[in-house]
Amino acid sequence: MKLSKGKNSSNQSPKETRFGEFGGRYVNEMLMPALLELEEAFEKYYPDPEFREEYENLLKDFGGRPTPLYHAKSFSEQVGCKVYLKREDLTYGGSHKLNNTLGQALLAKRMGKSRLITETAAGMHGVATAIAGDACELEVEVFMGVHDIERQPSNVDRMKLLGAKITPVDIGGGVLKDAVSDTLREWASCSGSTHYLMGSTVGPHPFPEIVASFQSVIGKEIRNQILEKEGHLPDAVVACGSGGSNALGAFRSFVEDEEVRLYFVEGGGEHLDADNSAAAFQLGSPGVIHGALMFTLQDESGQIKPSKTRSAGLNYPARGPELSYLYETGRMNACYAFDDDVFEAVKVMARSEGLIPALETAHAIAYMLDNKEEFDEDEVVVLNYSGRGDKDLETILRYFEDDDD
Ligand SMILES: *Cc1c(COP(=O)(O)O)cnc(C)c1O
């Protein structure tokens, strides 16, 4: 993509802006003041007891936290170990995304901003941002590729009902990666009044740290809940993802506990080849995209390759800096699931547990179903159930109709 490769100004404090070699701030000089202001504000407010209290109360009374940790008995039988589901589908909005948007909206308010901007592809992050903007009395403008607007009419309607302004982006392919570039450019010119609400653990520092911190509520809850239910830590935590926000949210509380295995499941798409997949750990390599060094799908000359999967929320070509680091150091297993197995996994979960998972979440489910030998009979596994599948119903039904022909 056309990224303005300004000087990497992270030289000043390389340890704090990176996870190993990953991350940094590969941005145009124009963006540096906004990033530094944000970094300073986050370091000031995130540990502040008053800020924390307001955030935690919002998560609880508005967002519905803590979410339950559910022992899924029939699914456990099918997989052959004891599986608990961390029910992020019960967070208001239907996924983990609100943990991050509420946190950043509150932060923006503390910083004296009046407006949030963001970009969205499938529309889910846009909706979560519109909700958080309303909850914190901030204006919201969402940049969206023209093709994505056509493909996601119901989320566009939701955002409009919530009062957000939708700005179509029609440069390049008219899809998400162009919207990210546009939003970063827009932010450079209006950061005095406006916060860019990054949707996942990606982008220039401090975004990956901010998003992971707000999502870490997931893992903190899991830790307390599993200790209460089982009296010991889980043997493994399994999560799906692309940028990595729900996975890191679940993993962060366990990274230091080497005996807890971490499985990250990305979108395998149709086949494991670079034209039909979103598996950036399997098929990609470190490169600079959207202001940070991360594992990304790219060709030999370093051009970012588009990702491909039926699951819109996993359709991003890169893996965030912290996730890239956990993978490269061997702390985390990088796995994938193919589209066909993902749709089957939706059916298995629906029929065994009465739960319809998001297609993203179904990647983690499919991985467990297809790799039972990874998990012993006496093991306790937590699957981060990142979201519900209502938004994917049409795609799911169409898949099984086509399958019947
Ligand atoms: C957006 C989304 C994801 C992927 O985003 P991450 O930042 O990688 O977590 C996963 N699951 C659901 C339900 C989502 O909505």
PDBQT file of the ligand as one rigid body, heavy atoms in Angstrom, charges set to zero:
ROOT
HETATM    1  C1  LIG A 501     -13.675  -8.095  14.717  1.00  0.00    +0.000 C 
HETATM    2  C2  LIG A 501     -13.802  -9.474  15.227  1.00  0.00    +0.000 A 
HETATM    3  C3  LIG A 501     -12.692 -10.353  15.322  1.00  0.00    +0.000 A 
HETATM    4  C4  LIG A 501     -11.318 -10.026  14.810  1.00  0.00    +0.000 C 
HETATM    5  O1  LIG A 501     -10.660  -8.933  15.373  1.00  0.00    +0.000 OA
HETATM    6  P1  LIG A 501      -9.438  -9.082  16.378  1.00  0.00    +0.000 P 
HETATM    7  O2  LIG A 501      -8.982  -7.694  16.598  1.00  0.00    +0.000 OA
HETATM    8  O3  LIG A 501      -8.386  -9.922  15.716  1.00  0.00    +0.000 OA
HETATM    9  O4  LIG A 501      -9.950  -9.731  17.600  1.00  0.00    +0.000 OA
HETATM   10  C5  LIG A 501     -12.902 -11.597  15.878  1.00  0.00    +0.000 A 
HETATM   11  N1  LIG A 501     -14.119 -12.013  16.295  1.00  0.00    +0.000 NA
HETATM   12  C6  LIG A 501     -15.209 -11.204  16.210  1.00  0.00    +0.000 A 
HETATM   13  C7  LIG A 501     -16.532 -11.708  16.686  1.00  0.00    +0.000 C 
HETATM   14  C8  LIG A 501     -15.089  -9.912  15.667  1.00  0.00    +0.000 A 
HETATM   15  O5  LIG A 501     -16.184  -9.137  15.579  1.00  0.00    +0.000 OA
ENDROOT
TORSDOF 0
